[in-house]
Each structure stands twice: as C-alpha cells, then as structure tokens.
C-alpha cells in the first residue's frame, strides 16, 4: 500500500489522539504540552481539534500513513496578527519509521500549505538537543536567527528560533 501524506479528516480524531499521546510519551520535552494534560482531554476536545485542523483555513495537520496506520504528523497554524507568519509545530515521527524522510515530508506539506495562503515566513523553535529536527528544518530552507529562549515547561532547555522566508 505504501505511505500517504495528506491532511487529516474531522472524523479521524481517535487516530490524532493516539499519535499525539504517543508523541508526548516518546518525547515529553519536545512539545508544548504533557502526556498527562492531553490524555485527560475529553473526546469532544479531540473531535474539535481534528475538525478545526481538517476544515479551518488558519490551521492544518498533515499526517503520513503507512499501510493505513498514522506514523508521522505535523501541524501548521497561521498567526492572527499582522505578522504574516505561520508556525509549524507538533512534528512527530514514530520511532520505528524515523530516518525515512517522513518528518521532512509532512513538514514540506505544511510549508506548501502556508505558501498557498500567502504566508510570508514560517517561524519555529527547536530544542538545542534535537539535532535531527534542526537538520530536517535546515534541509527545508530554515535558518537559525540567533534568538534563543528557554523551553516553557523546562527552562533548563534552550530553544533556538528558525525562520523560512517565503517571499
């Protein structure tokens, strides 16, 4: 069957929940939430998140499915201010599928989605220890800005800002 890269559908919230919780369990410091917080979310919250990501113009989640099973995801959101920026976040690849370019593939779809919406630049932060993610983003054209900030839920970890200019 192979691997399919596509936008999620509203009715796929159970699979979104499964992969998101897997991501938080596998890499608890890599995301802006915790396993405990997201595991406690009600089904209606997962349904809303999947529905918004499937339908909204300002938010998206792309997934990679191998033989029908979700193995990677990436989220994108457009800023509601006047910056003209978008933010790729929540990029995750199942450990058994790493090294196959799936993180890059779902991230590239977020970039294409942002470009279609007239976004001028994409901004993200990557933890100093996450060399693989930084290399993936660099391969997509992101460059470090030199700006750093502490990880919100663990200030001992430094995040580095990266930008991709789409103009």
N, C-alpha and C positions, 0 to 999 in steps of 0.2 A: 504494500500500500504506500509506503514512503512517508515523508514528512510534509505537512501542510502548514503554511504560515497564513494566518487570517485574523480578522477582528472577531472578538467574542460576540456571541448572541445573548440576548437577555435571559433566555431560559437555561443558560449554562452556569448559573450561579453555584451549583454544587461542585462543579469542577474548578471554578475560580476559588472557592473556599478551600478545597483540597490542596491545590497548588500553592496558594498563598500561605496556608498553615505549614505546608512542607518547607517553603522558603524561610519562614520565620523560625522554624525548628532547626533547619540546617545552618542558617547564617543569622543568628539572633541580633547581631550588631549592624547588619547591612541595610536594614530597612527602618522606616520611621515609625515603627510600631513594635509590639511584642507579641509573642505567641499567645500569652495569656489574654491579652486585651482582644485580639482578633478572634481567638477561639470562643470567647464569651459573647461575640456578636450574635444577635438573633438572625434567623433565616431571612426575615424581612429586610434587614440591613444588607445582607449579601445579595438579595434579589434587587434591591435598589442600586447597589454598586454595579452589578452586572448590567442592569437595564440602562443606567446612565452611560456606562462605557460603550455599550452597543449602539446607543442612539444619539448621544449628545455630540454636537459639533466641537465642543471645547474639551472633551476628554475621550480617551480611547484606551483599550487594552488589546494588544496583539498577542496571539499565542502561537506556539509551534506544537503541533500534534503529530506524533509518530504512531502509525497504526491505530489512530483514533484516541490515543492517550496523550493528554497535555503534558509536555516535558519542558516547556520554556514559556516565559511571558515577559512583556514589557508594557509599561503604562506611559501614556503621554497626556499632558494637560497644558492648555493654553492659558497664559496669565490673563486675568480680567482687568488688569490695569493697562496703562498706555505704553508699556514697555515693548510690546510686540514680541514677547518671548514665549517660549514653550519649555516645558520641563519633562524630560524623560526620567522616569523613576521606576522602582519596583522591578528591575530587570533580574530575572532569575532563570537558571537552567538546572534541571535535575542533575545531581552529580553523575549519574550513570550515562548522561548524554553530553557532558562537557567535552570541549575540545573538537566539536563537530561544526562550529560556526553558528550554532542556534542563537546564542546571545547576540551576536552580531546581526543575524537575520531579523530577529524581532525588533532590535534597536533600529535597524535600517528602515523597517516599515514605519516606526514612529517618526523618523526623520522625514520620510516621504509624505506621511500624513500631515506633518507640520508645514512642510513646504507647500502642499496643496491648499492650505488655509492661509497662506500669505505670511506665515511667521517669519520674522527677520533673523531670529537667532534662538538657539537652544542652549539652555544653561543646566548644569548638573553639578553634583558634588560626589566625589569618590574618596573613600577612606584611604589613608596612606598605606595600609597593609594590603589593599586589594589591587595588586599589580595586574592581575589578569583583566579586571574590569577596565583599569586605566588604559591598558594596551588595546583592548577592544574599542574603546571610545576614540583613541588616537587613530586607529585604523579607519574609523568612520569620518575623520577630519576634525575631531575635537582637539583643542589645545588648552593647556593649563593657563590660567590667568595670573597665577601667583597669589591669589587670595586664598586664605585658609580660614577655617572656623572649627570649633570643637563640635564633635558629634553630639546632638542634643541630648540623647539618653545615655551617653557615656563620654563626658568631657575629656577623658584621658586619650581619646582617639581624635586625630586631626583629619578633617575632610579638606580636600583640595577642589577648588572651583575649576570647572572646564567649560568652554564655550565653543559652539559651532556657529559660524556666521553663514546665513543662508542667502544673503543679498548677492 
